Amino acid sequence: MTEIELETYLGKKIRVTHICGKQVEAMCEIFTPALDNEPEVAEIALKPEHYKRGFICITLPEIETIEEI
């Protein structure tokens, strides 16, 4: 997956499978391009319904699959 493809999920409800096998279903609330992030890796921030505070942030290399739900 590319950084441009990752950005297309912004504002959508998605299911992300992490490389460790865990899955998260949530709204993609924030997209951070590599140039604006440290250490220059694209990242998305997810807000699951059951999560009371903050976001779950996942970098591009940590993502195995993403699907829109």
GIPEVEN-V7675 format. One record per residue. N is the residue number from 0. RES is the residue in three letters. SS is DSSP state (~ for helix, > for strand, _ for the rest). PSI is psi in whole degrees, 0 to 359 (NA if undefined). D_CENTER is the distance of its C-alpha to the mean C-alpha in whole Angstrom. Layout:
# GIPEVEN-V7675
n: <N:N>
res: <RES:RES>
ss: <SS:SS>
psi: <PSI:PSI>
d_center: <D_CENTER:D_CENTER>
This chain:
# GIPEVEN-V7675
n: <0:1:2:3:4:5:6:7:8:9:10:11:12:13:14:15:16:17:18:19:20:21:22:23:24:25:26:27:28:29:30:31:32:33:34:35:36:37:38:39:40:41:42:43:44:45:46:47:48:49:50:51:52:53:54:55:56:57:58:59:60:61:62:63:64:65:66:67:68>
res: <MET:THR:GLU:ILE:GLU:LEU:GLU:THR:TYR:LEU:GLY:LYS:LYS:ILE:ARG:VAL:THR:HIS:ILE:CYS:GLY:LYS:GLN:VAL:GLU:ALA:MET:CYS:GLU:ILE:PHE:THR:PRO:ALA:LEU:ASP:ASN:GLU:PRO:GLU:VAL:ALA:GLU:ILE:ALA:LEU:LYS:PRO:GLU:HIS:TYR:LYS:ARG:GLY:PHE:ILE:CYS:ILE:THR:LEU:PRO:GLU:ILE:GLU:THR:ILE:GLU:GLU:ILE>
ss: <_:_:~:~:~:~:~:_:_:_:_:_:>:>:>:>:>:>:_:_:_:_:>:>:>:>:>:>:>:>:>:>:_:~:~:~:_:_:_:_:_:_:>:>:>:>:>:_:_:_:_:_:_:_:_:>:>:>:>:~:~:~:>:>:>:>:>:>:_>
psi: <143:168:322:318:320:321:335:344:354:128:6:153:126:163:119:131:120:157:341:353:346:147:145:131:123:170:136:104:330:137:128:115:158:319:338:6:155:117:70:51:132:149:147:151:126:144:91:152:323:353:118:320:140:198:163:118:134:128:159:315:342:351:123:308:156:139:142:136:NA>
d_center: <12:12:11:13:11:8:9:11:8:9:11:11:10:9:9:7:10:10:12:15:15:13:11:9:10:9:9:6:9:8:7:9:12:13:16:15:14:16:16:15:12:9:6:3:5:6:10:11:15:16:15:18:17:14:10:8:6:5:7:8:11:9:8:11:10:8:11:12:14>
